[in-house]
Amino acid sequence: MFNLAIYQSRLADASLIRVSGKVLEVIGLIVEVSGLTASIGEICQIVVPGKGLTAAEVVGFRQSRTLLMPLGTLDGVAPGCEVRPTGRTHLVKVGSGILGRVLDGLGLPLEDKKLNYPGRWIPVTNTPPNPLKRKRISEVLVTGVKAIDALLTCGQGQRLGIFAGSGVGKSTLLGMIARSSNADVNVIALIGERGREVLEFLEKDLGPEGLARSVVVAATSDQPALVRIKGAFVATAIAEFFRDQGKKVMLMMDSVTRFAMAQREVGLAIGEPPATKGYTPSVFALLPKLLERSGNAETGSITALYTVLVDADDMNEPIADAVRGILDGHIVLSRELAARNHYPAIDVAHSVSRLMPEITGKEQQELAAELRETMAAYQRVEDLINIGAYQRGSNPEVDRAIKLYPAINRFLRQEINEFFSYEDTLQQLRQLFE
């Protein structure tokens, strides 16, 4: 028998009256609307005469007014424009056909804006997995980069930060890992990047073989602040979709700093008080909500690499400090090493993987510790060596470091298109000290 009860209950709950508001004024990034009934995060449509609909999101309230922020251009918006609530939050369409595509910050294909692939719609905002239902990290995720696999070993479901100033090789390192890692799917978010760098990253750093098993979300610096924020959440939601299918997902975001800057724009626009370096309190509240969504769940894993663009190479600036406290380790890229043409410019001494002791064997840990100690011994007297003031035989430990240092440098360097298996990396590490 046909059951009408479910449809009757839906009809009883449905609102048969469409309530709309009107634009009162636009101040900076904010559209103030009266007469609108909507909740935080709800998507609304501004009716622009002669230009169609402009999407906007509810970001706050002030007295009896609703504050909206556009997800597109405000061209043509004027006082009196009708504003219609949609009753839903931001959704993104996901499915197997999304692989190999480049999406914008709202989750629409950049090439033609057509969602012509099978799939289903999911919300871009989600809660992190229950802490008691997260699987412990026990397996190594191979990146193909010797310096990381040998000394900063990453586990499946681990979250690492890549900290560096501008122009030190963050994007190149992400491209190397995307091509070489043993993850099933890569989800790459380019947040606040220059427009010219998107195609450059796709063709030069990622390559056709990397793109084939990747989804790229690009929200460039010219996009509204809210779209840049949405880009980070869209990429995370897509990664969660593949994780829930039991896949090993690699999520890469470049960069968290520009995500934080976009949230600062939103916070200041709605009247939040600035705190540290102008960042508003909502920035530091939003960071864990984004970063904690990656990691292991009951099925599948999201291994995440978040780049942090540090101002003036200051590793202790507010965003770097906040992100470092949330993640499970950090990789520091050194401008000094890059100036010496040492790539990838990973500063091993100042980098750490918090989970390396749990996922690697005793032999590898001892070899990695020996390499670090050897490098530290050399760097203590490097100035004396360079000016010829160090006398060989003064310190056996330093003498050994001087002998091994060139071989260690060769081991830590790697060409962009080179790939090393985990076994090969460990074998080369052993040979350094044999």
N, C-alpha and C positions, 0 to 999 in steps of 0.2 A: 504494500500500500504506500502511496506517495505521501511523504511526511511534510506537512506544511508548517510545522511548529517552528522550525529553524528560521524560515522566511518571515513568519509572523513576528518573531522576537526581533529580527533585524529591522523590520518595518516599524515596530514600536519604538526602537531606539533611534531611528533615523530622524534627522531634522528636515522637515519639509519646507522650511523657510530659509532662503539664502541671505545671510547677513553679510554686508560688505561695509567697508570703511572708506574714508576719503583722505587723500593726502593733504596735510595742513602746511607743512614746510619741509624743506630739505636743507640740512646744515652739515656741510662737509660730507661724510660718508653715510650719514643717518637720515632716513626718511621717517618723519613723524606723522602718525596716522591717528585719526579719531574715529570712534564708532566701530572699532574692530574687536571681535572676540576671538583671540588666538592665544596659543601657549608658546613658551620658549622653544625654539628649534623648529616651529611649524613653518612650512613653505607657503608663501602668499604670492599672488599675481597682481601686479600693478597694470591696469589697463591704460596704455598710452595711445591717445587718439592718432590714428593714421600709421601707427608703428607696431601694433599688436600688444603682446603681453611681455612684461619684464618680471622675472622671478626675483623674489627677495625673501629673506629669512627673519623671523622674529628674534631679536637679540636682547630685548629688555623692555622695560616700561618706565614711564615718567609721569607721575600723577595719573591723569585719565587718558594719556596717550600711549600708543604702542610704537616701539622703536623698531624699524626694519633696517636691514643692511642688504644692498643689492647683490645678486649673484650674476650680474651683468652690467651693462651700461645704463646710466640714468638719463641718457639723451631723450628729450621730449617729455620727461616727467614734470608736471606742474601742479600747483595747488588745485584741489578739486578732483584729481584723477581717482577713479574708483580702485579700491584694493579688495581683492577677493581671497579669503582663506581657503586653502585646499584641504585642511583637516589631516594632513600627513607630514611626516618629516622627510628629509632627503633620502632617496633610495638610489641604488645602483643595480644595473642588470648584470648578473654573473652567469657563467656557463663555460663549457669546454671551448666554445668558439671564441672566447675572449683572449686566448693565448695568441701571442704574436701581434697583438694590437697595441696601438698608442692611444691613450685616452686623455681627455682634458681633466681639469680639476673637479668637474662634476660627474665624471664617469662616462662621458659621451665620446665616441671615436673621433679623433682629431681630423682624420682624413675626410670623412663625409658626414659626420654627425648622425649616421644611421645605425640603429641598434638591430641590424639584420642578422643576428645570430640567436640560436635557441638558448633559453636560460630562464632564470627567475629573478625577481626583484628582492633585494635585501636592504635593510636599513644600514646606513654607514656608521651610525653610532651604536656601540654595543658595550656590554660590561665585560671586564677581563674574566678569564676562567676562574672558577672556585679554587682558592689556594690548596685545598685538601684534595682536589681532583687533578692537579697538575702532576704529570709523571716526572720523576727525578731525571735529571740530565745524566746519561750514562754512556752515550755513544759519541764518537768523534765525527764532526762534519768537516770533510776535507775541502779546503779552499783552493788548493793548487799553488798557493804562495808559500814558499819555503820558510820565510821568516815568521809567518803566522802559524803554520802547521807544526813547526819544530819548537818554537819558543812561546807562542801565545795560542796554544791549541784551543780550537773552538768546538763546543759540543752542540749536538742537535737540540735546538730549543734555547740556546744561549742568546743573550742580547749584548752586543758590543758597541761601543762608541768609537768613532774615528775622529780624533781631535786634530785640527790643523788650521793654519792660516790660509789665505787665498793663494792659489797657484802653486800648491805644494804636491799635488797629485792625488787628491781624494777621488775624483771621478775616474781617473785611470785605474786606480786600485779597485774600485767597485766593479769596473768593466772586466778586469782580470778575474775577479772572484766569480762574477756572473757567468763567464764563459767556462771556467774550470771547475767550479764546485760540484759536488755530487748530489746537490738538491734536485728534486723533481721539477719544481717550478720556481721561477724568480719573479718577484713583484718589485718593481723599481719605481720609486716616487721621486720626481725631480721638482722640488718645491722652491719657488722663488728664483729659479735659474734664469740666466739670460736666454732670450729666444734663440739666438744663433747656436747655443750650446746643445740644444735638444737633438737636432739632426746630427751634429758632430759626435755626440755621445752614442747615438744609435749606430752610426756607420763606423766610427773609429774605435770606440771603446767596447761597445757591446758586440757588434758584428752580426751577420745573418744567423749564425749558429746559436748565438746567445739570445737573440730576439725570438727565435722559433719557440723557445720554452719559457718565454717571459711575457709579462704584462707591464707596460710602462705607463705611468700616470704623470703627466707633465702640466704643472700649474706655473706658468712663467711669471716673471716679476712684474709684468704689465697688467696682470689680472687683479681684480679686486681682492682685498685682504681676505674676505670670507671664502673666496674660491681657493686661495692658497691653503687656508686652513682645511677646507673640505677635501682638497687633494690628498692630504696626509691621512684623513679618515677613510676616504675611498680606497686608497691603496691597502690600508690595514684590513678593511672589510673584505676585499678581494682575497688577501692572504688568508683570512679566517675561513673563507669559503673553501679554498683548496685544502687547508689544514683539516677541516671537518670531514673531508673525503679520505683522510688517512695519509696524505702526501707529506713529504719533507719539503717545506717551503722556505725559500730565502727571501726575506723582506729587506730591501735597501732603501734608505731615505736620505736624500741629499737636498736640503739639510734641515736639521731640527732647529737650528738658530733662526732660519728664515721663517719657519713655522711659528716660532715664538714671537718674532717681530710682527708677523701678521696679526697674531692675537693681541699684541700690544696696541696695534692700530685700532682694533675693534674696542678694546677696553678703554682706551683714552677717548674714543669717539662717543661712547655711551656714558662717560663721566666718571670712570674709575680713577681713584687717586694713583699717581705714579709712585712706585716704590724704588727698588734697587735699579740704578741706571735707567730709570724711566719705565722699566717693566712693571706692569700692573699685577696685583695679586692673582688675577684669573690666569695669568700665564703659568705661574708655578702650580696652580691647581689643575690646569689642563694637561701639563706634561706627563704626570703619572697616569692619567686616564688614557693617554695615547700609548705610552711606552709599555705599560703593564699588559696591554692586550696581546702582545707577541709572547712567544715562549711555547712550552709544551701544554697540551690539553689531554683529555682522555684518549683521543685518537689524533695522530698527526703531530706535527711540530712546526713552529715558525721560528727560524733562526734569523735574528734581526741585526742589521748593521746600520747604525744611525751616525751620519757625519755631523760634526759640530764645528761651525766656522768661528774660530776664536779671534776676537779683536786684538790687533797688534801682538799676535802670538801669545796672549795672556791666557794661560791654561786655567786660571782661577777666576775668570770673569763669571757673572751670575748664572748664565745659562749652562756653561760648561760645568760649573760646580754642581748645579741642580741635576743635570743629566748624569754626571759621573756617580752621584749618590743613588740613582735609580737602577742603572745598568749593572751587568755582571762582568764588567771589565772595560778597558779602554786601550786603544791603539793610538799612540801619538806620532804624528808625522812631523819631521824636523826640517825647518827651512835651511838649516846649516848643511844637512845631508843632501838636500836637493841642490844646493849651490855647488856641491862637490860632484854633481851628476851621479849620486848614489840613489838608485830607484829600485824598488819602492823605498821611499825615505822614512822607513819605520825606525823610530828611536826606541830600540829594544830596552834600554835601561829605564825609561820612564813609562813603559807600557806593561800591562798586566792582564792576564786572563784569570779571573777568580776561580774558574772551574777546572783549570788545567790539572791541578793535583788529583782531582777525582776521576778524570777520564783518561789519564795517561799512565804508562807503566813507570816503575821505579828507575829503570835504565834511562829513559828519555828525560825524566825529571833531573837526574844527576848530571847528564850531559848538558842540558839546558842551563842548569845552575853553574856548571863549570865554564860554559861559554860566557855567561854574564859576568862571572868573576874575572875571567881573563880580559874581557873588554874594559871592565872597571879598573883593573890594574894598569892597563895601557893608558887609559884616559887620565889617570892621576898624574902621570909624568909626561904626558904628550907634549906639553910646552917645552920641557927640558930636552926631550928627544929632538924636537924640531930645531932647536938652536944649538944642538950638539953638546949640551952640558951634562947629559946623562952618561955615566961610565958603565959599560957592560961589566957584569960581575958584582955590581953593588947590591943587587936584589935579585935572587933567582926567580922569584915570581914574575917580576917585571921583564927579566930576560926571556922567559918563556912566552910572555904576552907579546913581546916585540916579534918573536919568531912566528907566532900563530896569527897575529893580527891581519896580515894580508890575506891569508886563507879564509879567515872568518868574514872579512869584507866581501870576498868573492862569493862565499856561501850566501850571504844576506842580500846580494844583488840578484836581480832577475829581470829579463827582458819582458816586454809587454805580452808577447805571444808565446812565452814559455809556460809549460805546465809540468809539474812534478807530482807524482803519486805520493801518497803518505809513506809507503815503504821506501821509495827512492829518497825522499827527504830525510828519513831517519838513518838510512844507510850513509848518506853524505855527512850527516851530523856525527855519526860514529867515526868516520874516516878523518874528521878534523883532528881528533885527539889520539888517533892510533899512531 
